Amino acid sequence: MARPTINDIAKALNITPSTVSRALAGNTRVSAATRELINRTAAEMGYERNLLASSLRKGSTDTVGMIVPRINRQFFSNVISGAEAILNPAGYNLIICQSHERLEDEKKAIMTLMRNQVAGIIISHSLEATDSKAVADIVKSGLVLVQFDRAYNGLEGISVTNDNFAGAYQATAHLAKSGYKRIGHLAGDILSNVYTDRMEGYKKALQDNGMEIDESIIYTDSITRDKGFYNMAKALQAGCDALYCAGDYAALGVIEYARHNNIKIPDEFGVVGTANENFAELLSPALTTIEQNAFDMGNRAAQAFLDQKQGKVEGESKIVIPMRLIVRESSRKN
């Protein structure tokens, strides 16, 4: 049995197909009573809208693309959940692409989403994307662009980022006030403003607590577990008694090195991470870290998309989300 069409509904009600089409789309040019009659008849006849055809007519879909560096990070999975909590009730679906921290993968994801006529793109840039060229075509095409976590200035649209400077400042100041005297930093890629902001927050906290800045105990491109393990050895040789890590995975490597070498944390060495990954409180000792409020970031990024789609925001706008220190055993010096 053939599926009923708009023409079938129009014939059953003795009205024009265009009226049926407008009513099913919720167009207020059709009276409320007629819309109700048409929708009821469509349901009784088993009519289902062809969403793809409808989307193609409108020039965009009810789908929003999100590009993240890695989906297996708790931070990004929580951002995704936060975005869906806003977008799904508003009638949008979210499709996820990963860049795997590679610029070429990011470009391919952007092109794929644009070819599929998504309503907008929400993106956190890969570490290889050192400028805004990769997303320039999104803005030129007229698609809604929302940047989150890692964002570039000077682009039309809304960016939603953490206060990375303040978060790093809190972490480093906490270590200083806990009694640690030589605090090193496991930093990220200095080409990323996220990690440069964290580095600057670290340095400012040292200065405000009467400590000198020693560039030799700042280890860049060091946010992985392996790099944390490796650079912990170097930090110890340099006389460090604590490390502020720009990522929790680096902090995990630090704690593993300490365990393997019988270094007591926090009594002999203090550690603070960033991101509050799901393993942070399960470690022994549990990891002190900086909460990035990822679910809220996803909420705000999704709402930013809706606001731009509805024409409520024009030009460039920035939303900054605070970070919060969560003190656990790894920095509680006796």
C-alpha positions in Angstrom: 0.0 0.0 0.0 1.4 3.4 -1.1 2.2 6.0 1.6 -0.3 8.9 1.6 0.9 12.2 0.2 0.0 15.8 0.6 -2.2 15.5 -2.5 -4.1 12.6 -0.9 -4.8 14.8 2.2 -5.9 17.7 0.0 -8.2 15.5 -2.0 -9.8 14.1 1.2 -10.5 17.5 2.6 -11.3 19.2 -0.8 -8.6 21.9 -0.3 -5.4 22.8 -2.2 -2.2 20.9 -1.7 -0.4 24.2 -0.9 -2.7 24.8 2.0 -2.0 21.3 3.3 1.8 21.9 2.9 1.6 25.2 4.8 -0.5 23.8 7.6 1.8 20.8 8.1 4.7 23.2 8.3 2.9 25.2 11.0 2.4 28.3 8.9 0.1 30.8 10.7 -1.3 32.0 7.3 -3.5 28.9 7.7 -6.1 29.3 10.4 -5.6 27.4 13.7 -8.8 25.4 13.1 -7.8 24.4 9.6 -4.3 23.5 10.7 -5.8 21.3 13.4 -8.1 19.6 10.9 -5.3 18.9 8.4 -2.9 17.6 11.1 -5.6 15.3 12.5 -6.5 14.0 9.0 -2.8 13.5 8.2 -2.3 11.4 11.4 -5.4 9.3 10.7 -4.2 8.6 7.1 -0.7 7.7 8.4 1.0 10.5 6.6 4.8 11.0 7.4 6.7 14.1 6.4 9.7 13.7 4.1 12.1 15.6 6.3 15.0 15.5 3.8 12.9 17.0 0.9 11.6 19.6 3.3 15.1 20.5 4.4 16.4 20.7 0.8 13.5 23.1 0.0 14.5 25.3 2.9 18.2 25.2 2.0 19.2 23.8 5.4 18.4 20.8 7.6 17.3 20.6 11.2 20.7 19.3 12.0 23.6 21.0 13.7 27.2 19.9 13.1 29.6 19.8 16.0 33.4 19.2 15.5 35.5 18.2 18.5 39.1 17.2 18.7 38.4 13.9 20.5 35.1 12.5 21.5 36.7 10.1 24.1 37.6 13.0 26.4 35.0 13.5 29.2 35.2 17.2 28.7 34.0 17.0 25.1 31.4 14.3 25.8 29.9 16.5 28.5 29.9 19.5 26.1 28.0 17.3 23.6 25.4 16.3 26.3 25.0 19.9 27.3 24.4 21.0 23.7 21.8 18.2 23.0 19.9 19.2 26.1 19.2 22.5 24.4 19.0 21.6 20.8 16.8 18.5 20.9 13.8 20.2 22.6 14.2 23.0 20.0 13.8 20.5 17.1 17.4 20.1 16.1 19.6 17.0 16.0 23.3 17.0 16.6 25.8 15.2 14.4 29.4 14.8 15.7 32.7 14.9 13.8 36.2 14.4 15.2 39.3 16.2 14.0 41.7 13.9 16.0 43.7 17.2 16.5 44.5 17.2 12.8 43.9 20.3 10.6 43.1 18.2 7.5 40.5 16.2 9.3 38.9 19.4 10.6 38.7 20.8 7.1 37.1 17.6 5.8 34.6 17.7 8.6 33.7 21.3 7.8 33.3 20.5 4.1 31.2 17.5 4.8 28.8 19.3 7.1 28.5 22.2 4.7 27.7 19.9 1.8 25.0 18.3 3.9 23.5 21.7 4.5 23.5 21.7 8.3 21.9 24.6 10.0 25.1 25.6 11.7 28.5 24.4 13.0 29.7 24.4 16.6 33.4 23.8 16.7 36.4 23.4 19.0 39.5 23.7 16.8 42.2 21.1 16.5 45.7 21.9 17.8 47.0 22.0 14.2 44.5 24.8 13.3 46.7 27.7 14.3 44.5 30.4 12.6 40.9 31.0 11.5 41.4 30.1 7.8 39.8 26.7 8.2 36.5 28.2 9.3 36.4 31.3 7.1 34.2 29.5 4.6 31.6 28.8 7.2 31.2 32.5 7.9 31.2 33.4 4.2 28.5 30.8 3.4 26.2 32.5 5.9 26.0 29.4 8.1 25.7 30.0 11.9 29.2 29.5 13.5 29.7 29.0 17.2 33.2 28.4 18.5 33.8 26.8 21.9 36.7 26.0 24.2 39.3 26.8 21.5 38.3 29.9 19.6 39.7 32.6 17.4 39.1 36.3 17.7 37.8 38.4 14.8 35.2 36.0 13.5 31.5 36.7 13.2 29.5 34.7 15.6 29.6 33.7 19.3 32.6 32.1 21.1 32.1 30.2 24.4 35.3 29.7 26.3 36.6 29.0 29.8 38.4 31.7 31.9 41.6 29.7 31.4 43.8 32.4 32.9 41.8 32.5 36.1 41.6 28.7 36.4 45.4 28.3 36.1 45.9 31.1 38.5 43.6 29.3 41.1 45.5 26.0 40.6 49.0 27.5 41.0 48.0 29.8 43.9 46.5 26.8 45.7 49.8 24.9 45.4 51.8 27.9 46.7 49.5 28.4 49.7 49.7 24.7 50.4 53.4 25.2 51.1 55.1 24.0 47.8 58.1 26.1 47.0 59.1 25.3 43.4 56.1 24.8 41.2 56.6 23.7 37.6 54.1 23.7 34.7 53.2 20.9 32.3 51.8 23.1 29.5 50.0 22.5 26.3 50.8 23.6 22.8 51.8 27.3 23.0 50.1 27.9 19.6 46.7 27.4 21.2 45.3 30.4 23.1 43.8 27.9 25.7 47.2 26.8 26.8 48.9 30.2 26.5 46.2 31.6 28.8 46.8 28.9 31.3 50.5 29.5 31.2 50.0 33.2 31.8 47.7 32.4 34.7 50.3 30.1 36.2 53.0 32.8 35.9 50.9 35.5 37.4 50.1 33.3 40.4 53.8 32.7 40.9 54.5 36.4 40.9 51.7 37.2 43.3 53.0 34.6 45.7 56.5 35.9 45.7 58.0 33.2 43.4 60.3 33.7 40.5 59.3 32.5 37.0 61.7 29.9 35.7 61.1 29.1 32.1 63.2 25.9 32.4 60.5 24.2 34.5 57.7 25.0 32.0 57.4 22.0 29.8 55.3 22.8 26.6 53.3 20.3 24.5 53.1 18.1 27.6 49.4 17.3 28.2 49.4 13.6 27.4 49.8 10.8 29.9 53.2 9.7 28.5 54.5 13.3 28.5 53.4 13.7 32.1 55.3 10.6 33.1 58.4 11.7 31.1 58.5 15.3 32.3 57.9 14.4 35.9 61.4 13.0 35.9 62.8 16.2 34.5 60.8 18.3 36.9 62.2 16.4 39.9 65.8 16.8 38.5 65.1 20.5 38.3 64.1 20.6 42.0 60.4 21.0 41.6 58.2 19.9 44.5 54.9 20.5 42.6 53.4 20.7 39.1 50.4 22.5 37.7 49.3 20.4 34.7 47.3 22.0 31.9 45.4 18.6 31.5 44.4 15.8 33.7 46.0 13.2 31.5 49.4 14.8 32.1 48.7 14.8 35.8 47.9 11.1 35.6 51.3 10.5 34.1 52.9 12.5 37.0 51.1 10.4 39.6 52.1 7.1 37.9 55.7 8.2 37.9 55.6 9.1 41.6 54.0 5.7 42.4 56.7 3.8 40.4 59.4 5.7 42.2 58.0 5.7 45.7 57.5 9.5 45.8 54.8 10.4 48.3 52.0 12.6 46.9 51.1 15.1 48.4 53.7 15.0 51.2 56.7 15.1 49.0 55.2 16.4 45.7 52.0 18.2 44.9 49.9 17.8 41.7 47.0 19.8 40.2 45.4 19.0 36.9 42.8 20.6 34.6 39.4 19.3 33.3 38.1 17.1 36.1 38.2 13.9 33.9 36.2 11.0 35.2 39.3 9.2 36.5 40.4 12.2 38.6 38.6 11.4 41.8 39.3 7.6 41.4 43.0 8.0 41.4 45.0 7.2 44.6 45.6 9.9 45.7 42.6 11.6 44.2 43.5 14.4 41.9 43.0 18.1 42.7 41.9 19.6 39.4 40.1 22.6 37.8 36.5 22.0 36.7 35.7 23.4 33.3 31.9 23.2 33.6 31.7 21.4 30.3 27.9 20.6 30.4 27.2 24.4 30.9 29.6 25.2 28.0 27.5 22.8 25.8 24.3 24.5 27.0 25.7 28.0 26.2 27.1 27.0 22.8 23.8 25.5 21.8 21.8 28.5 23.0 24.3 30.7 21.1 23.4 28.8 17.9 19.7 29.3 18.5 20.1 33.0 19.3 22.1 33.6 16.1 19.7 31.5 14.0 16.9 33.7 15.3 18.8 36.9 14.5 19.2 37.9 18.1 23.0 38.3 17.9 25.0 40.0 15.2 28.8 40.4 14.7 31.3 39.0 17.2 30.3 38.1 20.8 32.1 36.3 23.6 30.8 34.2 26.5 33.3 33.3 29.2 32.6 30.5 31.7 34.3 30.4 35.0 36.5 27.5 36.1 36.4 26.0 39.6 39.1 24.5 41.8 38.3 21.1 43.2 40.7 20.3 46.0 41.4 16.6 46.6 44.3 14.6 48.2 47.0 15.2 45.5 47.6 18.8 46.8 46.7 18.5 50.5 50.2 18.7 52.0 50.4 17.6 55.7 
